[in-house]
Each structure stands twice: as C-alpha cells, then as structure tokens.
Amino acid sequence: MPISHHAFGHHGFGVHHAYGGGSWITHMVVSSVIHALIYGAIFRVLRHLSLGEVLLLVVIVIAVLYYGNRNRGQRRWPP
C-alpha cells in the first residue's frame, strides 16, 4: 500500500502551497525557523522565573491541556 505524504504530519500552515509547491527541504527550513522563534520566545519568558515558578507553570499547562482534551469528543455547542 503506498503511503501518502499527508500521513507525515502536515501542519496545515499553508507552507507547502505558499512556496509554489516547494519541496521537503523548503518545508523543513520554514518549519525549523518557526520552531526556533517559538522556542526562543518560550525561553525568554522562562529565563526570568525561578525553578518553582517554572514547575508550577508546567503543572498548570499540563492540567489545562489534559482537561481541555479530555472531553473533546463530548462537547455540546449551543445551536
């Protein structure tokens, strides 16, 4: 069975289409730049926090993600 390129975690950011189809190397470079910007912003924020504050922030983020995704398929949006 042939494997589609969509099975390899396409982000949906439009990178593939924004660069005229591009190649895997273009996608890799753009993705690396985006990740570097995100990690840079995270580390700039965390640099000024103590270890206890970082641990508390990690626990809060994990709890929010857990409880946010726990009922993902059971949400009932108002009509």
mmCIF file of the N, C-alpha and C atoms, coordinates in Angstrom:
data_MODEL
# 
_entry.id   MODEL 
# 
loop_
_atom_site.group_PDB 
_atom_site.id 
_atom_site.type_symbol 
_atom_site.label_atom_id 
_atom_site.label_alt_id 
_atom_site.label_comp_id 
_atom_site.label_asym_id 
_atom_site.label_entity_id 
_atom_site.label_seq_id 
_atom_site.pdbx_PDB_ins_code 
_atom_site.Cartn_x 
_atom_site.Cartn_y 
_atom_site.Cartn_z 
_atom_site.occupancy 
_atom_site.B_iso_or_equiv 
_atom_site.pdbx_formal_charge 
_atom_site.auth_seq_id 
_atom_site.auth_comp_id 
_atom_site.auth_asym_id 
_atom_site.auth_atom_id 
_atom_site.pdbx_PDB_model_num 
ATOM 1   N N  . MET A 1 1  ? 0.844   -1.179 0.000  1.00 0.00 ? 1  MET A N  1 
ATOM 2   C CA . MET A 1 1  ? 0.000   0.000  0.000  1.00 0.00 ? 1  MET A CA 1 
ATOM 3   C C  . MET A 1 1  ? 0.891   1.245  0.000  1.00 0.00 ? 1  MET A C  1 
ATOM 4   N N  . PRO A 1 2  ? 0.708   2.166  -0.944 1.00 0.00 ? 2  PRO A N  1 
ATOM 5   C CA . PRO A 1 2  ? 1.532   3.372  -0.979 1.00 0.00 ? 2  PRO A CA 1 
ATOM 6   C C  . PRO A 1 2  ? 1.166   4.306  0.185  1.00 0.00 ? 2  PRO A C  1 
ATOM 7   N N  . ILE A 1 3  ? 2.179   4.991  0.690  1.00 0.00 ? 3  ILE A N  1 
ATOM 8   C CA . ILE A 1 3  ? 1.985   5.914  1.811  1.00 0.00 ? 3  ILE A CA 1 
ATOM 9   C C  . ILE A 1 3  ? 1.874   7.329  1.260  1.00 0.00 ? 3  ILE A C  1 
ATOM 10  N N  . SER A 1 4  ? 0.818   8.008  1.641  1.00 0.00 ? 4  SER A N  1 
ATOM 11  C CA . SER A 1 4  ? 0.602   9.384  1.202  1.00 0.00 ? 4  SER A CA 1 
ATOM 12  C C  . SER A 1 4  ? 1.497   10.325 1.993  1.00 0.00 ? 4  SER A C  1 
ATOM 13  N N  . HIS A 1 5  ? 1.936   11.397 1.365  1.00 0.00 ? 5  HIS A N  1 
ATOM 14  C CA . HIS A 1 5  ? 2.758   12.378 2.083  1.00 0.00 ? 5  HIS A CA 1 
ATOM 15  C C  . HIS A 1 5  ? 1.951   13.085 3.168  1.00 0.00 ? 5  HIS A C  1 
ATOM 16  N N  . HIS A 1 6  ? 0.621   13.002 3.109  1.00 0.00 ? 6  HIS A N  1 
ATOM 17  C CA . HIS A 1 6  ? -0.210  13.636 4.136  1.00 0.00 ? 6  HIS A CA 1 
ATOM 18  C C  . HIS A 1 6  ? -0.127  12.872 5.455  1.00 0.00 ? 6  HIS A C  1 
ATOM 19  N N  . ALA A 1 7  ? 0.378   11.653 5.421  1.00 0.00 ? 7  ALA A N  1 
ATOM 20  C CA . ALA A 1 7  ? 0.485   10.855 6.643  1.00 0.00 ? 7  ALA A CA 1 
ATOM 21  C C  . ALA A 1 7  ? 1.672   11.270 7.499  1.00 0.00 ? 7  ALA A C  1 
ATOM 22  N N  . PHE A 1 8  ? 2.498   12.163 7.021  1.00 0.00 ? 8  PHE A N  1 
ATOM 23  C CA . PHE A 1 8  ? 3.704   12.540 7.741  1.00 0.00 ? 8  PHE A CA 1 
ATOM 24  C C  . PHE A 1 8  ? 3.572   13.858 8.480  1.00 0.00 ? 8  PHE A C  1 
ATOM 25  N N  . GLY A 1 9  ? 2.419   14.149 9.034  1.00 0.00 ? 9  GLY A N  1 
ATOM 26  C CA . GLY A 1 9  ? 2.250   15.279 9.938  1.00 0.00 ? 9  GLY A CA 1 
ATOM 27  C C  . GLY A 1 9  ? 2.265   16.639 9.274  1.00 0.00 ? 9  GLY A C  1 
ATOM 28  N N  . HIS A 1 10 ? 1.536   16.813 8.211  1.00 0.00 ? 10 HIS A N  1 
ATOM 29  C CA . HIS A 1 10 ? 1.444   18.125 7.578  1.00 0.00 ? 10 HIS A CA 1 
ATOM 30  C C  . HIS A 1 10 ? 0.784   19.102 8.536  1.00 0.00 ? 10 HIS A C  1 
ATOM 31  N N  . HIS A 1 11 ? 1.417   20.240 8.777  1.00 0.00 ? 11 HIS A N  1 
ATOM 32  C CA . HIS A 1 11 ? 0.944   21.195 9.779  1.00 0.00 ? 11 HIS A CA 1 
ATOM 33  C C  . HIS A 1 11 ? -0.341  21.896 9.392  1.00 0.00 ? 11 HIS A C  1 
ATOM 34  N N  . GLY A 1 12 ? -0.528  22.149 8.131  1.00 0.00 ? 12 GLY A N  1 
ATOM 35  C CA . GLY A 1 12 ? -1.695  22.908 7.725  1.00 0.00 ? 12 GLY A CA 1 
ATOM 36  C C  . GLY A 1 12 ? -1.449  24.409 7.748  1.00 0.00 ? 12 GLY A C  1 
ATOM 37  N N  . PHE A 1 13 ? -0.206  24.822 7.870  1.00 0.00 ? 13 PHE A N  1 
ATOM 38  C CA . PHE A 1 13 ? 0.111   26.251 7.902  1.00 0.00 ? 13 PHE A CA 1 
ATOM 39  C C  . PHE A 1 13 ? 0.114   26.856 6.510  1.00 0.00 ? 13 PHE A C  1 
ATOM 40  N N  . GLY A 1 14 ? -0.052  26.039 5.487  1.00 0.00 ? 14 GLY A N  1 
ATOM 41  C CA . GLY A 1 14 ? -0.034  26.551 4.127  1.00 0.00 ? 14 GLY A CA 1 
ATOM 42  C C  . GLY A 1 14 ? 1.377   26.725 3.594  1.00 0.00 ? 14 GLY A C  1 
ATOM 43  N N  . VAL A 1 15 ? 2.368   26.174 4.278  1.00 0.00 ? 15 VAL A N  1 
ATOM 44  C CA . VAL A 1 15 ? 3.757   26.324 3.851  1.00 0.00 ? 15 VAL A CA 1 
ATOM 45  C C  . VAL A 1 15 ? 3.964   25.689 2.485  1.00 0.00 ? 15 VAL A C  1 
ATOM 46  N N  . HIS A 1 16 ? 3.387   24.519 2.282  1.00 0.00 ? 16 HIS A N  1 
ATOM 47  C CA . HIS A 1 16 ? 3.564   23.809 1.021  1.00 0.00 ? 16 HIS A CA 1 
ATOM 48  C C  . HIS A 1 16 ? 3.022   24.618 -0.140 1.00 0.00 ? 16 HIS A C  1 
ATOM 49  N N  . HIS A 1 17 ? 1.867   25.234 0.044  1.00 0.00 ? 17 HIS A N  1 
ATOM 50  C CA . HIS A 1 17 ? 1.245   25.991 -1.035 1.00 0.00 ? 17 HIS A CA 1 
ATOM 51  C C  . HIS A 1 17 ? 1.786   27.410 -1.139 1.00 0.00 ? 17 HIS A C  1 
ATOM 52  N N  . ALA A 1 18 ? 2.251   27.971 -0.042 1.00 0.00 ? 18 ALA A N  1 
ATOM 53  C CA . ALA A 1 18 ? 2.731   29.351 -0.058 1.00 0.00 ? 18 ALA A CA 1 
ATOM 54  C C  . ALA A 1 18 ? 4.014   29.494 -0.868 1.00 0.00 ? 18 ALA A C  1 
ATOM 55  N N  . TYR A 1 19 ? 4.771   28.421 -1.029 1.00 0.00 ? 19 TYR A N  1 
ATOM 56  C CA . TYR A 1 19 ? 6.026   28.493 -1.750 1.00 0.00 ? 19 TYR A CA 1 
ATOM 57  C C  . TYR A 1 19 ? 5.944   27.778 -3.089 1.00 0.00 ? 19 TYR A C  1 
ATOM 58  N N  . GLY A 1 20 ? 4.775   27.794 -3.703 1.00 0.00 ? 20 GLY A N  1 
ATOM 59  C CA . GLY A 1 20 ? 4.622   27.243 -5.040 1.00 0.00 ? 20 GLY A CA 1 
ATOM 60  C C  . GLY A 1 20 ? 4.792   25.737 -5.096 1.00 0.00 ? 20 GLY A C  1 
ATOM 61  N N  . GLY A 1 21 ? 4.376   25.034 -4.074 1.00 0.00 ? 21 GLY A N  1 
ATOM 62  C CA . GLY A 1 21 ? 4.520   23.589 -4.061 1.00 0.00 ? 21 GLY A CA 1 
ATOM 63  C C  . GLY A 1 21 ? 5.747   23.181 -3.284 1.00 0.00 ? 21 GLY A C  1 
ATOM 64  N N  . GLY A 1 22 ? 6.870   23.846 -3.515 1.00 0.00 ? 22 GLY A N  1 
ATOM 65  C CA . GLY A 1 22 ? 8.082   23.636 -2.746 1.00 0.00 ? 22 GLY A CA 1 
ATOM 66  C C  . GLY A 1 22 ? 8.536   22.196 -2.694 1.00 0.00 ? 22 GLY A C  1 
ATOM 67  N N  . SER A 1 23 ? 9.462   21.960 -1.841 1.00 0.00 ? 23 SER A N  1 
ATOM 68  C CA . SER A 1 23 ? 9.994   20.628 -1.652 1.00 0.00 ? 23 SER A CA 1 
ATOM 69  C C  . SER A 1 23 ? 10.075  20.347 -0.168 1.00 0.00 ? 23 SER A C  1 
ATOM 70  N N  . TRP A 1 24 ? 10.512  19.160 0.181  1.00 0.00 ? 24 TRP A N  1 
ATOM 71  C CA . TRP A 1 24 ? 10.609  18.806 1.586  1.00 0.00 ? 24 TRP A CA 1 
ATOM 72  C C  . TRP A 1 24 ? 11.648  19.662 2.282  1.00 0.00 ? 24 TRP A C  1 
ATOM 73  N N  . ILE A 1 25 ? 12.698  20.091 1.563  1.00 0.00 ? 25 ILE A N  1 
ATOM 74  C CA . ILE A 1 25 ? 13.740  20.909 2.194  1.00 0.00 ? 25 ILE A CA 1 
ATOM 75  C C  . ILE A 1 25 ? 13.205  22.301 2.520  1.00 0.00 ? 25 ILE A C  1 
ATOM 76  N N  . THR A 1 26 ? 12.368  22.853 1.649  1.00 0.00 ? 26 THR A N  1 
ATOM 77  C CA . THR A 1 26 ? 11.762  24.152 1.922  1.00 0.00 ? 26 THR A CA 1 
ATOM 78  C C  . THR A 1 26 ? 10.868  24.057 3.148  1.00 0.00 ? 26 THR A C  1 
ATOM 79  N N  . HIS A 1 27 ? 10.077  23.010 3.200  1.00 0.00 ? 27 HIS A N  1 
ATOM 80  C CA . HIS A 1 27 ? 9.194   22.804 4.350  1.00 0.00 ? 27 HIS A CA 1 
ATOM 81  C C  . HIS A 1 27 ? 10.013  22.656 5.630  1.00 0.00 ? 27 HIS A C  1 
ATOM 82  N N  . MET A 1 28 ? 11.117  21.931 5.549  1.00 0.00 ? 28 MET A N  1 
ATOM 83  C CA . MET A 1 28 ? 11.955  21.702 6.717  1.00 0.00 ? 28 MET A CA 1 
ATOM 84  C C  . MET A 1 28 ? 12.595  23.001 7.209  1.00 0.00 ? 28 MET A C  1 
ATOM 85  N N  . VAL A 1 29 ? 13.068  23.823 6.307  1.00 0.00 ? 29 VAL A N  1 
ATOM 86  C CA . VAL A 1 29 ? 13.700  25.088 6.680  1.00 0.00 ? 29 VAL A CA 1 
ATOM 87  C C  . VAL A 1 29 ? 12.678  26.026 7.304  1.00 0.00 ? 29 VAL A C  1 
ATOM 88  N N  . VAL A 1 30 ? 11.528  26.184 6.669  1.00 0.00 ? 30 VAL A N  1 
ATOM 89  C CA . VAL A 1 30 ? 10.491  27.077 7.193  1.00 0.00 ? 30 VAL A CA 1 
ATOM 90  C C  . VAL A 1 30 ? 9.996   26.572 8.547  1.00 0.00 ? 30 VAL A C  1 
ATOM 91  N N  . SER A 1 31 ? 9.794   25.274 8.669  1.00 0.00 ? 31 SER A N  1 
ATOM 92  C CA . SER A 1 31 ? 9.362   24.695 9.926  1.00 0.00 ? 31 SER A CA 1 
ATOM 93  C C  . SER A 1 31 ? 10.401  24.919 11.022 1.00 0.00 ? 31 SER A C  1 
ATOM 94  N N  . SER A 1 32 ? 11.669  24.783 10.702 1.00 0.00 ? 32 SER A N  1 
ATOM 95  C CA . SER A 1 32 ? 12.734  24.997 11.681 1.00 0.00 ? 32 SER A CA 1 
ATOM 96  C C  . SER A 1 32 ? 12.776  26.444 12.155 1.00 0.00 ? 32 SER A C  1 
ATOM 97  N N  . VAL A 1 33 ? 12.586  27.378 11.246 1.00 0.00 ? 33 VAL A N  1 
ATOM 98  C CA . VAL A 1 33 ? 12.580  28.795 11.616 1.00 0.00 ? 33 VAL A CA 1 
ATOM 99  C C  . VAL A 1 33 ? 11.401  29.101 12.535 1.00 0.00 ? 33 VAL A C  1 
ATOM 100 N N  . ILE A 1 34 ? 10.228  28.575 12.208 1.00 0.00 ? 34 ILE A N  1 
ATOM 101 C CA . ILE A 1 34 ? 9.043   28.791 13.036 1.00 0.00 ? 34 ILE A CA 1 
ATOM 102 C C  . ILE A 1 34 ? 9.262   28.199 14.428 1.00 0.00 ? 34 ILE A C  1 
ATOM 103 N N  . HIS A 1 35 ? 9.779   26.989 14.503 1.00 0.00 ? 35 HIS A N  1 
ATOM 104 C CA . HIS A 1 35 ? 10.036  26.362 15.801 1.00 0.00 ? 35 HIS A CA 1 
ATOM 105 C C  . HIS A 1 35 ? 11.080  27.139 16.598 1.00 0.00 ? 35 HIS A C  1 
ATOM 106 N N  . ALA A 1 36 ? 12.108  27.632 15.936 1.00 0.00 ? 36 ALA A N  1 
ATOM 107 C CA . ALA A 1 36 ? 13.139  28.413 16.629 1.00 0.00 ? 36 ALA A CA 1 
ATOM 108 C C  . ALA A 1 36 ? 12.546  29.689 17.226 1.00 0.00 ? 36 ALA A C  1 
ATOM 109 N N  . LEU A 1 37 ? 11.660  30.348 16.496 1.00 0.00 ? 37 LEU A N  1 
ATOM 110 C CA . LEU A 1 37 ? 11.021  31.559 17.020 1.00 0.00 ? 37 LEU A CA 1 
ATOM 111 C C  . LEU A 1 37 ? 10.149  31.250 18.233 1.00 0.00 ? 37 LEU A C  1 
ATOM 112 N N  . ILE A 1 38 ? 9.412   30.157 18.157 1.00 0.00 ? 38 ILE A N  1 
ATOM 113 C CA . ILE A 1 38 ? 8.547   29.767 19.276 1.00 0.00 ? 38 ILE A CA 1 
ATOM 114 C C  . ILE A 1 38 ? 9.382   29.413 20.501 1.00 0.00 ? 38 ILE A C  1 
ATOM 115 N N  . TYR A 1 39 ? 10.409  28.562 20.320 1.00 0.00 ? 39 TYR A N  1 
ATOM 116 C CA . TYR A 1 39 ? 11.246  28.176 21.455 1.00 0.00 ? 39 TYR A CA 1 
ATOM 117 C C  . TYR A 1 39 ? 12.003  29.374 22.015 1.00 0.00 ? 39 TYR A C  1 
ATOM 118 N N  . GLY A 1 40 ? 12.450  30.269 21.170 1.00 0.00 ? 40 GLY A N  1 
ATOM 119 C CA . GLY A 1 40 ? 13.125  31.479 21.641 1.00 0.00 ? 40 GLY A CA 1 
ATOM 120 C C  . GLY A 1 40 ? 12.226  32.316 22.533 1.00 0.00 ? 40 GLY A C  1 
ATOM 121 N N  . ALA A 1 41 ? 10.966  32.465 22.125 1.00 0.00 ? 41 ALA A N  1 
ATOM 122 C CA . ALA A 1 41 ? 10.014  33.230 22.937 1.00 0.00 ? 41 ALA A CA 1 
ATOM 123 C C  . ALA A 1 41 ? 9.754   32.544 24.276 1.00 0.00 ? 41 ALA A C  1 
ATOM 124 N N  . ILE A 1 42 ? 9.616   31.220 24.254 1.00 0.00 ? 42 ILE A N  1 
ATOM 125 C CA . ILE A 1 42 ? 9.376   30.472 25.496 1.00 0.00 ? 42 ILE A CA 1 
ATOM 126 C C  . ILE A 1 42 ? 10.567  30.628 26.437 1.00 0.00 ? 42 ILE A C  1 
ATOM 127 N N  . PHE A 1 43 ? 11.777  30.476 25.942 1.00 0.00 ? 43 PHE A N  1 
ATOM 128 C CA . PHE A 1 43 ? 12.958  30.562 26.800 1.00 0.00 ? 43 PHE A CA 1 
ATOM 129 C C  . PHE A 1 43 ? 13.180  31.977 27.325 1.00 0.00 ? 43 PHE A C  1 
ATOM 130 N N  . ARG A 1 44 ? 12.824  33.009 26.551 1.00 0.00 ? 44 ARG A N  1 
ATOM 131 C CA . ARG A 1 44 ? 12.940  34.385 27.055 1.00 0.00 ? 44 ARG A CA 1 
ATOM 132 C C  . ARG A 1 44 ? 12.001  34.613 28.230 1.00 0.00 ? 44 ARG A C  1 
ATOM 133 N N  . VAL A 1 45 ? 10.807  34.024 28.175 1.00 0.00 ? 45 VAL A N  1 
ATOM 134 C CA . VAL A 1 45 ? 9.843   34.168 29.267 1.00 0.00 ? 45 VAL A CA 1 
ATOM 135 C C  . VAL A 1 45 ? 10.307  33.377 30.488 1.00 0.00 ? 45 VAL A C  1 
ATOM 136 N N  . LEU A 1 46 ? 10.762  32.139 30.274 1.00 0.00 ? 46 LEU A N  1 
ATOM 137 C CA . LEU A 1 46 ? 11.140  31.268 31.384 1.00 0.00 ? 46 LEU A CA 1 
ATOM 138 C C  . LEU A 1 46 ? 12.446  31.688 32.058 1.00 0.00 ? 46 LEU A C  1 
ATOM 139 N N  . ARG A 1 47 ? 13.273  32.455 31.380 1.00 0.00 ? 47 ARG A N  1 
ATOM 140 C CA . ARG A 1 47 ? 14.561  32.859 31.929 1.00 0.00 ? 47 ARG A CA 1 
ATOM 141 C C  . ARG A 1 47 ? 14.404  33.660 33.222 1.00 0.00 ? 47 ARG A C  1 
ATOM 142 N N  . HIS A 1 48 ? 13.322  34.409 33.345 1.00 0.00 ? 48 HIS A N  1 
ATOM 143 C CA . HIS A 1 48 ? 13.127  35.289 34.491 1.00 0.00 ? 48 HIS A CA 1 
ATOM 144 C C  . HIS A 1 48 ? 12.353  34.631 35.627 1.00 0.00 ? 48 HIS A C  1 
ATOM 145 N N  . LEU A 1 49 ? 11.996  33.366 35.474 1.00 0.00 ? 49 LEU A N  1 
ATOM 146 C CA . LEU A 1 49 ? 11.225  32.666 36.502 1.00 0.00 ? 49 LEU A CA 1 
ATOM 147 C C  . LEU A 1 49 ? 12.140  31.761 37.326 1.00 0.00 ? 49 LEU A C  1 
ATOM 148 N N  . SER A 1 50 ? 11.761  31.563 38.579 1.00 0.00 ? 50 SER A N  1 
ATOM 149 C CA . SER A 1 50 ? 12.504  30.625 39.418 1.00 0.00 ? 50 SER A CA 1 
ATOM 150 C C  . SER A 1 50 ? 12.104  29.193 39.037 1.00 0.00 ? 50 SER A C  1 
ATOM 151 N N  . LEU A 1 51 ? 12.841  28.218 39.562 1.00 0.00 ? 51 LEU A N  1 
ATOM 152 C CA . LEU A 1 51 ? 12.550  26.827 39.258 1.00 0.00 ? 51 LEU A CA 1 
ATOM 153 C C  . LEU A 1 51 ? 11.158  26.441 39.760 1.00 0.00 ? 51 LEU A C  1 
ATOM 154 N N  . GLY A 1 52 ? 10.791  26.915 40.933 1.00 0.00 ? 52 GLY A N  1 
ATOM 155 C CA . GLY A 1 52 ? 9.461   26.627 41.474 1.00 0.00 ? 52 GLY A CA 1 
ATOM 156 C C  . GLY A 1 52 ? 8.350   27.194 40.605 1.00 0.00 ? 52 GLY A C  1 
ATOM 157 N N  . GLU A 1 53 ? 8.549   28.406 40.101 1.00 0.00 ? 53 GLU A N  1 
ATOM 158 C CA . GLU A 1 53 ? 7.545   29.026 39.226 1.00 0.00 ? 53 GLU A CA 1 
ATOM 159 C C  . GLU A 1 53 ? 7.430   28.287 37.900 1.00 0.00 ? 53 GLU A C  1 
ATOM 160 N N  . VAL A 1 54 ? 8.559   27.821 37.371 1.00 0.00 ? 54 VAL A N  1 
ATOM 161 C CA . VAL A 1 54 ? 8.540   27.054 36.123 1.00 0.00 ? 54 VAL A CA 1 
ATOM 162 C C  . VAL A 1 54 ? 7.795   25.740 36.324 1.00 0.00 ? 54 VAL A C  1 
ATOM 163 N N  . LEU A 1 55 ? 8.074   25.053 37.434 1.00 0.00 ? 55 LEU A N  1 
ATOM 164 C CA . LEU A 1 55 ? 7.388   23.789 37.709 1.00 0.00 ? 55 LEU A CA 1 
ATOM 165 C C  . LEU A 1 55 ? 5.882   24.006 37.879 1.00 0.00 ? 55 LEU A C  1 
ATOM 166 N N  . LEU A 1 56 ? 5.489   25.064 38.579 1.00 0.00 ? 56 LEU A N  1 
ATOM 167 C CA . LEU A 1 56 ? 4.074   25.380 38.741 1.00 0.00 ? 56 LEU A CA 1 
ATOM 168 C C  . LEU A 1 56 ? 3.430   25.672 37.383 1.00 0.00 ? 56 LEU A C  1 
ATOM 169 N N  . LEU A 1 57 ? 4.115   26.421 36.542 1.00 0.00 ? 57 LEU A N  1 
ATOM 170 C CA . LEU A 1 57 ? 3.600   26.734 35.209 1.00 0.00 ? 57 LEU A CA 1 
ATOM 171 C C  . LEU A 1 57 ? 3.437   25.461 34.374 1.00 0.00 ? 57 LEU A C  1 
ATOM 172 N N  . VAL A 1 58 ? 4.403   24.547 34.463 1.00 0.00 ? 58 VAL A N  1 
ATOM 173 C CA . VAL A 1 58 ? 4.320   23.284 33.714 1.00 0.00 ? 58 VAL A CA 1 
ATOM 174 C C  . VAL A 1 58 ? 3.114   22.473 34.178 1.00 0.00 ? 58 VAL A C  1 
ATOM 175 N N  . VAL A 1 59 ? 2.901   22.393 35.493 1.00 0.00 ? 59 VAL A N  1 
ATOM 176 C CA . VAL A 1 59 ? 1.764   21.642 36.023 1.00 0.00 ? 59 VAL A CA 1 
ATOM 177 C C  . VAL A 1 59 ? 0.451   22.258 35.546 1.00 0.00 ? 59 VAL A C  1 
ATOM 178 N N  . ILE A 1 60 ? 0.360   23.576 35.568 1.00 0.00 ? 60 ILE A N  1 
ATOM 179 C CA . ILE A 1 60 ? -0.860  24.263 35.126 1.00 0.00 ? 60 ILE A CA 1 
ATOM 180 C C  . ILE A 1 60 ? -1.115  24.013 33.640 1.00 0.00 ? 60 ILE A C  1 
ATOM 181 N N  . VAL A 1 61 ? -0.090  24.130 32.813 1.00 0.00 ? 61 VAL A N  1 
ATOM 182 C CA . VAL A 1 61 ? -0.253  23.925 31.368 1.00 0.00 ? 61 VAL A CA 1 
ATOM 183 C C  . VAL A 1 61 ? -0.676  22.487 31.074 1.00 0.00 ? 61 VAL A C  1 
ATOM 184 N N  . ILE A 1 62 ? -0.048  21.522 31.740 1.00 0.00 ? 62 ILE A N  1 
ATOM 185 C CA . ILE A 1 62 ? -0.427  20.125 31.525 1.00 0.00 ? 62 ILE A CA 1 
ATOM 186 C C  . ILE A 1 62 ? -1.868  19.880 31.956 1.00 0.00 ? 62 ILE A C  1 
ATOM 187 N N  . ALA A 1 63 ? -2.278  20.461 33.087 1.00 0.00 ? 63 ALA A N  1 
ATOM 188 C CA . ALA A 1 63 ? -3.650  20.289 33.562 1.00 0.00 ? 63 ALA A CA 1 
ATOM 189 C C  . ALA A 1 63 ? -4.650  20.899 32.586 1.00 0.00 ? 63 ALA A C  1 
ATOM 190 N N  . VAL A 1 64 ? -4.344  22.083 32.081 1.00 0.00 ? 64 VAL A N  1 
ATOM 191 C CA . VAL A 1 64 ? -5.242  22.735 31.120 1.00 0.00 ? 64 VAL A CA 1 
ATOM 192 C C  . VAL A 1 64 ? -5.350  21.903 29.848 1.00 0.00 ? 64 VAL A C  1 
ATOM 193 N N  . LEU A 1 65 ? -4.236  21.410 29.345 1.00 0.00 ? 65 LEU A N  1 
ATOM 194 C CA . LEU A 1 65 ? -4.269  20.588 28.135 1.00 0.00 ? 65 LEU A CA 1 
ATOM 195 C C  . LEU A 1 65 ? -5.013  19.276 28.375 1.00 0.00 ? 65 LEU A C  1 
ATOM 196 N N  . TYR A 1 66 ? -4.784  18.669 29.526 1.00 0.00 ? 66 TYR A N  1 
ATOM 197 C CA . TYR A 1 66 ? -5.446  17.407 29.848 1.00 0.00 ? 66 TYR A CA 1 
ATOM 198 C C  . TYR A 1 66 ? -6.955  17.585 29.932 1.00 0.00 ? 66 TYR A C  1 
ATOM 199 N N  . TYR A 1 67 ? -7.388  18.559 30.737 1.00 0.00 ? 67 TYR A N  1 
ATOM 200 C CA . TYR A 1 67 ? -8.826  18.755 30.902 1.00 0.00 ? 67 TYR A CA 1 
ATOM 201 C C  . TYR A 1 67 ? -9.482  19.325 29.649 1.00 0.00 ? 67 TYR A C  1 
ATOM 202 N N  . GLY A 1 68 ? -8.733  20.081 28.862 1.00 0.00 ? 68 GLY A N  1 
ATOM 203 C CA . GLY A 1 68 ? -9.269  20.595 27.609 1.00 0.00 ? 68 GLY A CA 1 
ATOM 204 C C  . GLY A 1 68 ? -9.487  19.515 26.582 1.00 0.00 ? 68 GLY A C  1 
ATOM 205 N N  . ASN A 1 69 ? -8.610  18.509 26.568 1.00 0.00 ? 69 ASN A N  1 
ATOM 206 C CA . ASN A 1 69 ? -8.717  17.426 25.583 1.00 0.00 ? 69 ASN A CA 1 
ATOM 207 C C  . ASN A 1 69 ? -9.526  16.238 26.083 1.00 0.00 ? 69 ASN A C  1 
ATOM 208 N N  . ARG A 1 70 ? -9.732  16.146 27.389 1.00 0.00 ? 70 ARG A N  1 
ATOM 209 C CA . ARG A 1 70 ? -10.441 15.003 27.955 1.00 0.00 ? 70 ARG A CA 1 
ATOM 210 C C  . ARG A 1 70 ? -11.864 14.893 27.432 1.00 0.00 ? 70 ARG A C  1 
ATOM 211 N N  . ASN A 1 71 ? -12.540 15.995 27.327 1.00 0.00 ? 71 ASN A N  1 
ATOM 212 C CA . ASN A 1 71 ? -13.937 16.000 26.884 1.00 0.00 ? 71 ASN A CA 1 
ATOM 213 C C  . ASN A 1 71 ? -14.077 16.502 25.454 1.00 0.00 ? 71 ASN A C  1 
ATOM 214 N N  . ARG A 1 72 ? -13.027 16.382 24.693 1.00 0.00 ? 72 ARG A N  1 
ATOM 215 C CA . ARG A 1 72 ? -13.020 16.928 23.329 1.00 0.00 ? 72 ARG A CA 1 
ATOM 216 C C  . ARG A 1 72 ? -14.155 16.385 22.474 1.00 0.00 ? 72 ARG A C  1 
ATOM 217 N N  . GLY A 1 73 ? -14.395 15.082 22.516 1.00 0.00 ? 73 GLY A N  1 
ATOM 218 C CA . GLY A 1 73 ? -15.427 14.487 21.682 1.00 0.00 ? 73 GLY A CA 1 
ATOM 219 C C  . GLY A 1 73 ? -16.819 14.586 22.277 1.00 0.00 ? 73 GLY A C  1 
ATOM 220 N N  . GLN A 1 74 ? -16.950 15.097 23.497 1.00 0.00 ? 74 GLN A N  1 
ATOM 221 C CA . GLN A 1 74 ? -18.243 15.138 24.166 1.00 0.00 ? 74 GLN A CA 1 
ATOM 222 C C  . GLN A 1 74 ? -18.814 16.546 24.275 1.00 0.00 ? 74 GLN A C  1 
ATOM 223 N N  . ARG A 1 75 ? -18.162 17.507 23.688 1.00 0.00 ? 75 ARG A N  1 
ATOM 224 C CA . ARG A 1 75 ? -18.652 18.884 23.798 1.00 0.00 ? 75 ARG A CA 1 
ATOM 225 C C  . ARG A 1 75 ? -19.964 19.060 23.057 1.00 0.00 ? 75 ARG A C  1 
ATOM 226 N N  . ARG A 1 76 ? -20.812 19.819 23.664 1.00 0.00 ? 76 ARG A N  1 
ATOM 227 C CA . ARG A 1 76 ? -22.098 20.153 23.034 1.00 0.00 ? 76 ARG A CA 1 
ATOM 228 C C  . ARG A 1 76 ? -22.159 21.672 22.872 1.00 0.00 ? 76 ARG A C  1 
ATOM 229 N N  . TRP A 1 77 ? -21.980 22.101 21.657 1.00 0.00 ? 77 TRP A N  1 
ATOM 230 C CA . TRP A 1 77 ? -22.019 23.542 21.387 1.00 0.00 ? 77 TRP A CA 1 
ATOM 231 C C  . TRP A 1 77 ? -23.467 23.990 21.290 1.00 0.00 ? 77 TRP A C  1 
ATOM 232 N N  . PRO A 1 78 ? -23.769 25.190 21.766 1.00 0.00 ? 78 PRO A N  1 
ATOM 233 C CA . PRO A 1 78 ? -25.145 25.684 21.655 1.00 0.00 ? 78 PRO A CA 1 
ATOM 234 C C  . PRO A 1 78 ? -25.526 25.870 20.190 1.00 0.00 ? 78 PRO A C  1 
ATOM 235 N N  . PRO A 1 79 ? -26.787 25.605 19.867 1.00 0.00 ? 79 PRO A N  1 
ATOM 236 C CA . PRO A 1 79 ? -27.210 25.754 18.459 1.00 0.00 ? 79 PRO A CA 1 
ATOM 237 C C  . PRO A 1 79 ? -27.237 27.190 18.003 1.00 0.00 ? 79 PRO A C  1 
# 
